[in-house]
């Protein structure tokens, strides 16, 4: 039971990402996103490959492509392809020893709760990117944001400085809730909307 609780944030983030991807209209895959250079297809491919990396860090192997140069193409059923990856990651975490303290991740070994939260952060923020890009009313919840904050505070500034994998943090506007504040910390405008053409 304790093991399940330690990875619960990852389970919730995977559910959020899967729900959002299943809700993408067929005509919206080429839409622009809060990730300025990437389409919805590319954000999905990035998120899928990143999750693959978190699973394979435990089981062995490497993702099938570079998450930072995501393909602007889709194969088969996008929701089903994502589902396979999320299932594999969930299995990798579920099969860790009950007493696991350090877990291999693409960011190096981390304590289990932080490893799960790091994977969750990636899944959840890209779920939000896709949701707002495709007009879905599926916000990042405060509960999920709370589960991600500890790893964000510990890792994001280092990742931003060393690898430029996050945009600069935005000002935390007065009145932001915890989810909006997290999005701003991760370099996103919590009120982003697609440009009107």
C-alpha positions in Angstrom: 0.0 0.0 0.0 2.8 2.4 0.9 4.5 1.7 -2.4 1.3 2.6 -4.3 1.0 5.8 -2.3 4.5 6.8 -3.2 3.7 6.7 -7.0 0.1 7.9 -6.8 1.1 11.2 -8.3 2.4 9.4 -11.4 -0.8 7.4 -11.7 -2.9 10.6 -11.6 -0.6 12.4 -14.1 -0.8 9.4 -16.5 -4.6 9.4 -16.2 -4.7 13.2 -17.0 -2.4 12.8 -20.1 -4.4 9.8 -21.4 -7.7 11.6 -21.0 -6.5 14.7 -22.8 -4.9 12.9 -25.7 -8.1 10.8 -26.1 -10.0 14.1 -26.3 -8.0 15.7 -29.1 -10.1 16.4 -32.2 -8.8 14.9 -35.4 -8.4 18.3 -36.9 -6.4 19.7 -34.0 -3.1 17.7 -34.2 -1.4 20.4 -36.2 -2.4 23.2 -33.8 0.1 25.5 -32.1 0.8 24.9 -28.4 2.3 26.7 -25.4 5.6 25.0 -26.5 6.2 27.7 -29.1 8.0 25.7 -31.7 5.9 22.5 -31.4 2.5 21.4 -32.7 0.2 19.2 -30.7 1.6 16.2 -32.5 5.1 17.1 -31.5 4.1 17.7 -27.8 2.5 14.3 -27.7 5.5 12.7 -29.3 7.8 14.4 -26.8 5.6 13.4 -23.9 5.4 9.8 -25.1 9.1 9.5 -25.6 9.9 11.1 -22.3 7.6 8.7 -20.5 9.2 5.9 -22.4 12.5 7.1 -21.1 11.3 7.0 -17.5 10.2 3.4 -17.9 13.3 2.2 -19.8 15.6 3.8 -17.2 14.3 1.1 -14.9 13.9 -1.8 -17.2 16.8 -1.1 -19.6 17.0 0.3 -23.0 16.6 3.7 -24.7 13.6 5.6 -26.1 12.9 5.0 -29.8 13.6 8.7 -30.6 14.9 12.0 -29.3 12.3 13.6 -27.1 13.8 17.1 -27.7 13.4 16.7 -31.5 9.9 15.2 -31.6 8.4 14.0 -34.9 5.6 16.1 -36.4 3.8 12.9 -37.4 1.6 10.3 -35.8 1.4 6.5 -36.4 -1.8 4.5 -35.8 -4.1 5.5 -33.0 -2.3 8.2 -30.9 -4.2 7.4 -27.7 -3.5 3.7 -28.1 0.2 4.2 -28.8 0.4 6.5 -25.8 -1.5 4.0 -23.7 1.1 1.2 -24.4 3.9 3.5 -23.2 2.0 4.6 -20.0 1.2 1.0 -19.2 4.9 0.0 -19.5 6.0 2.9 -17.3 3.3 2.0 -14.7 4.4 -1.6 -14.7 8.1 -0.6 -14.3 7.2 1.5 -11.2 4.8 -1.1 -9.8 7.5 -3.8 -10.1 10.1 -1.9 -8.2 11.1 -3.6 -4.9 8.9 -2.5 -2.0 12.0 -1.1 -0.2 13.3 0.7 -3.3 14.9 4.0 -2.2 16.8 5.2 -5.3 15.2 4.8 -8.7 17.0 5.2 -12.1 15.6 8.0 -14.1 16.7 9.9 -17.2 17.8 12.6 -14.7 19.9 10.2 -12.7 19.0 8.2 -9.6 16.2 9.8 -7.4 14.4 8.7 -4.3 11.2 6.9 -5.4 8.7 9.7 -4.6 10.8 12.2 -6.5 11.3 9.9 -9.4 7.6 9.3 -9.7 6.9 13.0 -9.3 9.5 13.9 -12.0 7.8 11.6 -14.5 4.4 12.9 -13.4 5.5 16.5 -13.9 6.5 15.8 -17.5 3.2 14.0 -18.2 1.0 16.5 -16.5 2.5 19.7 -17.9 2.3 18.3 -21.4 -1.2 17.2 -20.9 -2.1 20.8 -20.0 -0.2 22.0 -23.1 -2.3 19.7 -25.3 -5.6 20.5 -23.5 -5.3 24.3 -23.8 -4.0 24.0 -27.4 -7.0 21.9 -28.4 -9.7 23.8 -26.5 -10.4 21.1 -23.9 -11.7 22.2 -20.5 -9.4 19.9 -18.6 -7.2 22.0 -16.3 -4.3 20.9 -14.3 -5.8 20.2 -10.9 -4.5 21.7 -7.6 -4.1 18.2 -6.2 -1.9 17.0 -9.0 0.1 20.3 -8.9 0.7 19.8 -5.1 2.1 16.3 -5.8 4.5 17.8 -8.4 5.7 20.9 -6.5 8.4 19.1 -4.4 10.2 17.8 -7.4 9.7 21.1 -9.4 11.3 23.0 -6.5 14.2 20.6 -6.3 15.1 20.0 -10.0 13.6 22.6 -12.4 16.0 25.5 -11.8 19.0 23.1 -12.3 17.4 21.6 -15.5 16.6 25.1 -16.8 20.1 26.4 -16.2 22.0 23.3 -17.3 19.9 22.1 -20.2 17.5 24.8 -21.1 14.6 22.4 -21.0 12.2 24.8 -19.4 11.4 28.4 -20.4 12.3 31.1 -17.9 9.9 31.1 -14.9 7.1 33.7 -15.2 6.1 36.0 -12.5 3.8 34.4 -10.0 0.9 36.8 -10.3 -1.1 37.6 -7.1 -4.1 35.3 -7.0 -2.6 32.4 -8.8 -3.7 29.0 -7.4 -1.2 26.3 -6.9 -1.7 24.8 -10.4 -1.3 28.2 -12.0 1.7 29.0 -9.9 3.3 25.7 -11.0 2.7 26.4 -14.6 4.2 29.8 -14.3 7.2 28.4 -12.5 7.6 25.9 -15.4 7.7 28.9 -17.9 4.1 28.8 -19.0 1.4 31.4 -19.1 -1.4 29.8 -17.1 -3.9 31.7 -19.2 -2.4 30.8 -22.6 -4.9 30.6 -25.4 -4.3 29.8 -29.1 -3.7 32.8 -31.4 -6.8 33.8 -33.3 -6.1 33.5 -37.0 
